[in-house]
Amino acid sequence: MSRFPENFVWGVASSAYQIEGAAAADGRSPSVWDTASTRDGFVSDHHSGASACDSYNRVDEDADLIAGLGVNASRFSLSWSRILPEGLGKINHAGLDYYDRVVDALLARGVEPWVTLFHWDYPHVLYELGGWMNEDSPQWFAEYTRVVADRLGDRVKHWMTLNEPQCFVGLGHSIGEHAPGLKLPRRDVLVVLHRSLLAHGLSVQALRANADDHKIGWAPVGVTAYPDTESPEDIEAARRFMFERCPPGDAWSFSNSLYADPVIFGRYPNSSYGPVVAELPAHPASDLETINQPIDFYGVNIYQGTRVRADDDGNPEIVPPPAGQPRTMMDWPVTPEALYWGPRLLAERYKLPVYITENGCATTDWVSLDGAVRDPARIDYVDRHLRQLARAVDDGVDVRGYFHWSILDNFEWAYGYTKRFGLVHVDFDTGQRTPKDSYNWYRMLISSHQSVGS
């Protein structure tokens, strides 16, 4: 594998609802995931994040595991309803005390905290007031950001506003597979999209007002395409597939341009992008000025890609996968090329440094009779993807970091505890942590790239 730059950011990632547990402890109020999980059949095996990995009570233990990898960054999210149990207004200082402990534990071990403000766990009390459909929702998010920045901004210098808005907008409000589990008409879902982008812009403003040394970005997901061949025609087809064509059917909400163009360029795509553009809510020009706040980096979560070629007319068409293509336990195809072409095409379009804010895979992991957890498929998956990412760096793509998803096996949303993404195995009955073979492999990989010489 080619060497990454000496200042490359090596990290791991997690999110509040997926690892913290302690869902009713110390003043925290329910999020939409707490309430959605009580619905019959919403989450596999009637699971919920009520206990998750019990990270709320294992701050030092988990910080030791993170630091033991030799990473220089840990990406984690905050629970809005742990900090503001009423969604806004009265501050729950016990909640902020917890995040003080997390931040301080990481810093004490030489690990930089990278904070995500919203990773899908919207306060239920605000959902009852209309949630993202309420015109005041962007201001609610801005207030939450100010509270967090006032408390943590002296130590946290890297921030992400929204994680995968495509998921909480599309899966949460259109398809109904994620909380809050709604199946709204597309026009209403586009209102949710627009207000979440406004929330992003106001949040960036609040962070900038707190301190001028904050590094701010976001972590969308979207559609990643890679060309069938490296002919100019196929490369152009992949680019058009990612940015000039709205994904069809229910997948429209996984657009790149519909979310990122307003954030980076201050405009939505034009009508040639697809009929979805005509359904966007009417909005004043000032909305786009608010959304279009300067950000310092483009975070992106990439797990898979779509192989694309140019047809006879030069238009993008999907290349059918070969029979027996490797797939993860999420039934996602293993396509390492996505970690070359995704960052390259995003950097070319948006002219920002790129961080891979999530990448990893679910495999069949369990503790063997000898106490080890062997996960060779995960090692191979990450190795293949990082080789492609290294190729991107070698080719001059401004990729500055990689965060593995995830440090711990955790609550995997609608799949409950049936999918394991962690470098560390978690026994969800006892809380026992067992580093997997992939943990040791990732540690050695990071060490080899941080040491002198090749």
Buried (B, 14 or more C-beta within 10 A) or exposed (E): EEEBEEEBBBBBBBBBBBBBBBBEBBBBBBBBBBBBBEEEEBBBEEBBBBBBBBBBBBBEEBBEBBBBBBBBBBBBBBBBBBBBBEBBEEBBEBBBEBBBBBBBBBBEBEBBBBBBBBBBBBBBBBBEBEBBBBEEBBBBBBBBBBBBBEBBBEBBBBBBBBBBBBBBBBBBBBBBBBBBBBEBEBEBBBBBBBBBBBBBBBBBBBBBEBEEEBBBBBBBBBBBBBBBEEEEBBBBBBBBBBBBBBBEEEEBBBBBBBBBBBBBBBEBBEEEBBEBBEBBEEBEEEBBEBBBBEBEBBBBBBBBBBBBBBEEEEEBBEBEEEEEEBEBBBEBBBBBBBBBBBBBBBBEBBEBBBBBBBBBBBBEBEBEEEEBBBBEBBBBBBBBBBBBBBBBBEEEBBBBBBBBBBBBBBBBBBBBBEBBBBBBBBEBEEBEBBBBBBBBBBBEBBEEBBEEEE
